[in-house]
Amino acid sequence: MINYMAKKQISENSHIIGLSLDENAKKHKVKTTFIERVPNALSEGEEEAELPEEAEEEGEEQELFTDNEYTVKSRYMPHKDFLNAMGKLTKYALEICEIDDKSTNNYYVSSFRIQGDMTLKQSRIILTLCKFVERTNKVIKFNTPQVSMYGTSDYQKAQHLTKAVEDVLFEAWAYVAGKYGDQPKGQLPLFERALMRAA
């Protein structure tokens, strides 16, 4: 499993939990939502307690942290690697929604939202699926049911979906670090000191 290190990007505790991509948007093309999980300060003389495993599974470890959430919007064109990685999510979204449509080219995933432990080991995801309606020349959007990624999941291809999401997150970090599509001179990274590492 890829471990996404955000050091020098925003902070070492930052994780991408939401992503929205729109090639045709006038105001922004990519909207990235980050969460920064900061350990809560202990009172003087107080020692950090170890939570039992069942408490960690239920998410009670979050009481030890404060989650700060913020969003960055950018009009820079995404790189084709970013677009291709995002496109691979479509088949999983169609399966989750039990859509058996011959015109699958009319569908695409425009965004997703992750909830859970942020390491993708006990995370859940909701994908936003779009469909182009030829009769009205409009795009409709709807969300997939929430799906568990790693661990116990009622979706048989959960691990394949998780790997596809990891690939998108890898490209999303590359994007904020300055990997764009049509990149004119002077188009700076969203975070100048950004450093992407995968281990």
Order of alpha helices (4+ residues) and beta strands (2+ residues): beta-beta-beta-alpha-beta-alpha-alpha-beta-beta-beta-beta-alpha-beta
